[in-house]
């Protein structure tokens, strides 16, 4: 089929999180009639966040509620939103072509804004992926409910790890917070909340080297980085909060990416 005569959009924004929807507000107000391919499920990492306390204008708001406000704001100015993923792109054609995943529909566009955000990093240890969804998770907000009165581990030292640990205190009976250094990089207020919570025990200078269990998580093996010693800890859940990497795999071979898979330049016709 010849797609050369497809009517071209002025701009397609790939990604329906805060960055993509902010771009939609600006481009729609410029009368460019943007089309947002928002992902499925849409909304980005903010959909997995409980209380947002550091966004100007809101003392506290749930992540999904904030995304809904973003979407309503963008739609007010004429933004169109498709809640689907991008299957592939062809940036070597003029106009560019973007194929959505649900029905393989092709969209032609004069310009593309990439706002695909990031996805969770994993430890890369032997049984991590095998037990994913069976006690191993990268989203405490999503899965905390399933760990009522259980003992769990959170790995990380940033704000996400602090928030995950605090979220889990509403359900789990005990939370071990494991960090590879002897200090957190999280904001002071989040650190203070974690350190004051009696359900949370911090284990410093330690990494998780294996996940134990056949059908579900039954424990972890951890290594003290200063002493070099290893020991096992009986837990029923492992939550990873060790950072994210750019979600740009679909653009590989179409634009230049750096070592972190971040796009390095603006692509335009």
N, C-alpha and C positions, 0 to 999 in steps of 0.2 A: 504494500500500500504506500502511496506517495503522500508524505505528510508535509511537503514543502509549502502547501497553501493553507496550512492551519492558521486560523486567526491568532495572532500573537497577543498575549497579555503584555501590559506595560511592565509589570513587575510581579514576580512570584516570590513569596517569602517562605522558605522551608524551615519550619519550626514554629510551634505554637506556645512557647513559654514566654516569660516576660520580655526577652529581647526581641523575639519575633513579633509579638503583639505591639510593643512600643514602636517598632519599625512600621507596622501596619497603620498606627495612628498618624505618624508623620507622613507616610506616602499617601494615605487616603485624604488627608487634609491638603495635600498638594494636587489633588484631583487625578491621581494616577490609578485609582480603582484597583488596589492590590488584591491578589489572591493569596491567602495563607494556606499552605498545606501543613496542618498543625500536628500531624503525628497521631498514632493510635496506640494507647490512649493519649489524648492531647493534654497540654498544660505543662509538660516538662517536670523538673524536680520539685517545683513548688507544689505540685499536686501531692507529693509525698511528705510535705512539711506540715506540722501541726500549727503551733502558734508562731506567727511572724510578729516580732516585737520591735524590729529595727527598720521598718519601712515608714518614711515620713508621712504623717497624716493619720496613721493608725497606731494607737497604743498597743493593740493586739488584734490580729485577724488571722483566721485559718488560711493556710496556703490555697486550698481549692476555692475559697471565697474570693481571695484576691485575684486569682486567675479569671474567675467569672466576671469580676469587675473590669479587668483588662479587656476581655472579649467583648463585653457590652460597649465599652468605650470605643473600641476599634470598629465595631459594627455600626455604631451611631453615625460614623462618617462614610459608610459605604463599603467597608472591608468585607470580602467574602471569605468564608472559612470552610475548609474541607478537613474533616477529622480522619485522615488517612496517612499512611507512611509513603515515602518515596521509594520505589523499587530500584530505579536507575535513572541516570541523567546522561545527556549528551551535550556537552558544552563546546563541541567542535563544530556544531552546526550553527547556522544563522537563519532564523532565531534559535535560541537554545531550546532543548526539549527535555521535559521532565515526565517520567512515567510513574503513575501512582500504583500502589500495590494491590488495592482491592479489585480493580477491574482492568488493570493495564492501560488505562486511558492515558493518552499523551497530551501534554499541555505544552504549547509553544510560548515562549516569552522573550521579550527584548532584554530583560535584566533579571538577575537572581540575587536575593539577599539570603545568605546562609546563616541561620540562627538555630542550629540543631542542638546546641548545648552539649552536655556531657553525660556519660554513664559511669556507673560505679566501677571502681577498680577492685580486683580480687587478689588474694594473697598468692595464688598460683601453687598451692600445696596439693598434695596427692589426692585427697578425698573431698576436696572442697566442692567441686562441681557435681560429683556423684551424690553428695548429700544436700545439694542446693534444693530448697523447698522441703527438706526433711529435717530442718533444724538449722540450716545455714541460710542466712538472709543478708541482703545489703539494704534493707529498708525496715527499720524498727517501727516506723509509723504504720506501715502496711501490715506487719506480722506480729506486733507485740501482743495482740489479743489472744493469740494461740499459745502464749507462754504463761498463762495464769499459774501462780504459785510454783513456778519452776526456777531453777538456777541457770543463769545465762551469762555469756561473755560478750562484751563489746570491745572491738579492737579499733584504736585510733586516738588522736590527741587534739583534734580540732573541734570547732563548734558543732559539726555534725555528730561527732562521737559523744559530745556532752549532751546534746539534745536527745540522741538515741538512748543513752543511759537513763536520762531523766524520764523519757517516755516509758521506758520499760519498768520503772519503779511503780507505775500505776497497775502493773499486772504481775510481774515476776516477784519471787520471794527474795532473790539475791542477785545482784549484778556485779560481776567482776569487770573492771575497766582496765584493759591491758594496753600499755603504751611502750614503744621501743626506746623512748628517751626518759630522762628524769624530770622533765617539765613539759607542760602542755603548751600548745600554740594557740589554743582557744582564747576567746575574749575573757577578760577577768571576771565578768559577771557570771558567765556560764561555768567557769572553773569553780567559783565560790559555791554555786548551787550544787554542783556535783560533790564537792568535798564536804559539804554540810549534810548531805543526804545519808542517813544511816544504812540504807539498803545497798549503797555502792561501796565497793572495796577496790582501791586502785593498786595495780601491780605495775611497777616501774621497770624500765630497762629490760623488757621482755618481748619476745615475739612468739606467735603461734606457728608451730612447725608441722602440725598434722591435726586432722580431725578424726576422732575415734567413733566407731559405730558401724554396724552393717546396714540396717534398715532405716536408722535415724541417728541423729547426733546423741552420743552417750558420754562424750568427753572431748578434751583436747590435749595435745602434747605441747608444752611450751618450753622455751629456752631462755634462760637468763643471759643477756648479752655481756654482762660484766664478769660473771663467774663461769660461763660456758656450760652450766649444768642444765639438765632437762628433767622435767617432771610432768606427771599427768594430773589433770584437774577434771573432776566429774561434773559435767554440765549437760544441759539438754538443749541449749541453743547457742549459736555463734552468729553475732551480728557484726558485719564489717563496715567500718566508717573511715576508710583510709584514703579517701580522695576519689577523684574522677578523671576520666580522660575524654577528650573531644569526641563527639559522636559523628565522625565525618567519614566513616568507612565507605559510604555510598558514593563519595566524591573522589575516591582514590583513582588515579589515572586520568582524571578530568581537570584537576587543578593541582598546583604545586602545594605540597604539605610539608611542614617541618617535622622534626623528630617526634614532636608531641601530637602529630596529626592535626595541627592547627593550620588553617589556610593562610598563606603568606602574602596574598595580594588580592586586589579587587579585579574580578573578571567582568568584562563588559564588552558588548558589541559596539 
